[in-house]
Amino acid sequence: MKNKKKLSYYSTNPDFKPEEITDFDDFKIDPKNQNLEVWIDKHRAGKTAVIIKGFIGNNDDLKSLSKILKTKCGVGGSTKKGEIIIQGDVRDKIMDILKDQGYRFKRVGG
């Protein structure tokens, strides 16, 4: 499933017609312009998981970031519906890795 968001524009030119970007295959956002949310979920089948939401980009970039996080934390995880799910209570470690990679993020919940 592709991660899709509609970007909005404003112009004082009455003839301005912005292009709608709904396919992010060729669209890349610099990590410092991403606004990720790092959640902790303690109710996933009785296990703790860290969920990263708000990634804008294609599935390959999402999976690449997921692989970096899983490798550096030494845990498993997956990507579903534009979110990264990392097993275990490793939110602080993930936030350190995201900071090192240049991503903007905020800690949400618990």
Residue pairs with C-beta under 8 A, 6 or more apart in sequence:
1 59
1 81
1 82
2 23
2 24
2 25
2 58
2 59
3 24
3 55
3 56
3 57
3 58
3 59
3 62
3 82
4 22
4 23
4 24
5 24
5 56
6 20
6 21
6 22
7 18
7 20
7 21
9 16
9 18
11 18
21 27
24 56
24 57
24 58
25 58
27 57
27 58
28 57
28 61
29 56
29 57
30 102
31 101
31 102
31 103
31 104
32 102
32 103
32 104
33 104
34 54
34 55
34 56
34 103
34 104
34 105
35 54
35 104
35 105
35 106
36 52
36 53
36 54
36 55
36 98
36 103
36 104
36 105
36 106
37 52
37 53
37 54
37 105
37 106
37 108
38 50
38 51
38 52
38 91
38 94
38 95
38 98
38 105
38 106
38 107
38 108
39 50
39 51
39 52
39 53
39 108
39 109
40 48
40 49
40 50
40 51
40 89
40 91
40 109
40 110
41 48
41 49
41 50
41 51
42 48
42 110
44 85
47 87
47 88
48 87
48 88
48 89
49 77
49 85
49 86
49 87
49 88
50 85
50 86
50 88
50 89
50 90
50 91
50 94
51 83
51 84
51 85
51 86
52 65
52 69
52 83
52 84
52 86
52 94
52 98
52 105
53 82
53 83
55 61
55 62
55 65
55 82
55 83
55 84
59 79
62 79
62 82
62 84
63 79
65 84
65 101
66 77
66 78
66 79
66 84
66 86
68 97
68 101
69 77
69 84
69 86
69 94
69 97
69 98
70 76
70 77
70 86
72 93
72 97
73 86
73 88
73 90
73 93
73 94
73 97
75 86
75 87
75 88
75 90
76 86
76 87
77 84
77 85
77 86
77 87
78 84
78 85
79 85
86 94
91 107
95 105
95 107
98 105
99 105
